[in-house]
Amino acid sequence: MKNVYLFKSFFNKIKKKIKLSNICILIILILLDSFSKNFVIKNIKLYKYYYINNYLNFIYLQNYGIILGFLKNYKSIIYFLSKINIFFF
């Protein structure tokens, strides 16, 4: 019975480490995303095109809607949906 308890405690420790590592990775990705967006906004002009190679090109565009420009002319609805989202989180 003692071996079963040791086995369970070992896997509980691994679960905690995995959860902590996932949280750390998530925080790093969010920070990297935020810094890259701020860098682009401050240093690159809107609609500027950068050719890197045949597979990688950058164009700075802004989306004024929710997803793919959806509801871009309805700012009040976007603000309302954002407030609901913030409330639930």
Steps between C-alpha positions, in 0.01 A plus 500: 500500500792731572628453144165614359515814713856575382394442141204741533707766675768475231246559221337785692839673516549449127152644430582810703829548315332455162230750589759750622710457186193546279412819684857630460498423127163671463624812678814510285292468181261776609791732582674421170176570311448828682857622447499405132171684442628811677822487297310481172261781596783734605756423228318396182269709287149380422473296175881473476608184318816304590620224271717246683498204260249299294337357813516788745367851440373759746230760449387722788119512499248583770172320556233740623237230543481189714608209276597560138342845515163374620290781655755768410229762456327418831740627766235512772430127457874425513537699824197324648634154410842594640346605831308173520821311429690687771218442746503123445878474527 
